[in-house]
Amino acid sequence: MGGLSGKSIGAAWDHLRRLPVWLPPALLTLAVTVTGLNSAQLWRDELATWSAATRSPSDLARLADTIDAATGPYYLLMHVWTRIVGDSTVALRAPAVLAMTVAAGLLAVLGARLVDRRAGLFAGLLFAVLPGTSRYGQEARPYALATVLAVLATLLLVTALRRPSWARWAGYAAAVAALGLIHLIALTLLAAHALVVALVWWRGTAPSGIPAPGSTTPSTTAPADRDGARDRRVWRWLVAVVPVALLAGPLLVKARTQQSRQLNWVHLVRLDDLTALPGGVTQSSVVGGLLVGVAALGAAQLGRRALLPVTAVLLPVLLLFAAGTVVPLWVPRYLVFVVPFACLLAGAALAAVAAPAALVVVVLAGLLGLPDQAVLRRTHEWPRSAPVDYAGAARVIADGQRPGDAVVYSPRHSWLFLDLGIEYHLSDPPRDVLVTEDEVRRGDLWAAECPQPAPCLAGTARVWLVVSGRHAEPLAAVPGAKGDALRTDFTVAQVWQRPGLTVALLTSRPDR
């Protein structure tokens, strides 16, 4: 059996090495990420994406001015996308699938450029089987797009330093500008890029795959010419990052003013948050630990050639950690874009051993991540032990809804987005009776409700009450004036409990 297994792995390697280096990682990533793509419901963050993407551009501008400027460009992109392909779960997540697929292919090319073909291939294959690749490749949020743009920008930087031209630098500038617009925090990657460019200028050396300025013809190129080549690379890089400042700068300033609303759930970072990061970005503590260990071996194997991938991992992490000690910013998924560079280092380590052994490590990583892969296809909620069944609650309402019914949510101003979750799954939801101004008109993620609920509820015979959590007595769980008005004018006719939610049908009291 062992011999047969070894022959099978050897045959698989023979097939892999005949293909373009980018193709196997891209195909594997595509296969993994489309598996169970619509199994998990849209979770709260994806519901925010749906709400924003289905608004007009002017309404999106109002939303960006109020609360979500940092994600505004992504929402605009998703608005165009949904106008073309619709807003089904698969449609909303498809851009992330495509982004992760392309990221895997580009990572393989980058690895081949910086190290060798084997390193690129194993880096891409390892990236494909990580649970985090599936998790963020199946989410209607900007993290997959930030990942592919981070890899693309780095690949274009390597290309521009290797064969400088204004066209190549323009491509790099466009990729970096897009990266900043999609995910501001991903711009910390520029620290690694700046370090590499500075090294080219200072020492005339660069990571493998990037020849030193003027090094192609050292015997015939004068020192002044070599110095001029180095200087041109530096100045062209500086010019290339100008569009980033022009486009992302105002976005950063606006996002900073919205931080108290957008990140009010984030706490200042602690040291144990840093140690938990590998498990957070890979969505598996075991696989994350394995990736860090193999990547460390790869960094040691590469020596000075590891500068670019090592700094592309460490500098964004350390910069965000340092900022997070002062400002609440530390969210592990914000750093998903560094994972490909860790995989590149791991790919270098795997390239140093026999191909069958390297493939075994990739398969092992995939097998270790299977439990997490299965769970994330059931729910995207965090923690995973607390799923929210919006679809189940919506089915309850749809099955019993009558003309003239109303709906009330508690709490309204919550990151669970109870109203969005129910409305997404209902083609004709009950009238949201307490709303005085919906979220679109407010330019917000939440609607405004009647300050005095009783008059707004007057004349309503039946109310569907949707409450977060599981409650045997849902009316008792509604606080404030809203709860007082409901308890005064309505009685509970029936209660349904679904994961994370309670639905109750309320009927007006006979004496009202």
Secondary structure, 3 states (H helix, E strand, C coil): CHHHHHHHHHHHHHHHHHCCCCHHHHHHHHHHHHCCCCCCCCCHHHHHHHHHHCCCHHHHHHHHHHCCHHHHHHHHHHHHHHHHHCCCHHHHHHHHHHHHHHHHHHHHHHHHHHCCHHHHHHHHHHHHHCHHHHHHHCCCCCHHHHHHHHHHHHHHHHHHHHCCCHHHHHHHHHHHHHHHHHCHHHHHHHHHHHHHHHHHHHHCCCCCCCCCCCCCCCCCCCHHHHHHHHHHHHHHHHHHCHHHHHHHHHHHHHHHHCHHHHCCCCCCCCHHHHHCHHHHHHCCHHHHHHHHHHHHHHHHHHHHHHHHHHHHHHHHHHHHHHHHCCCCCCCHHHHHHHHHHHHHHHHHHHHCCCHHHHHHHHHHHHHHCHHHHHHHCCCCCCCCCCCCCHHHHHHHHHHHCCCCCEEEEECCCCCCCHHHHHHHHCCCCCEECCEEECHHHHCCCCCEECCCHHHHHCCCCEEEEEEECCCCCHHHHCCHHHHHHHHHHEEEEEEEEECCEEEEEEEECCCC
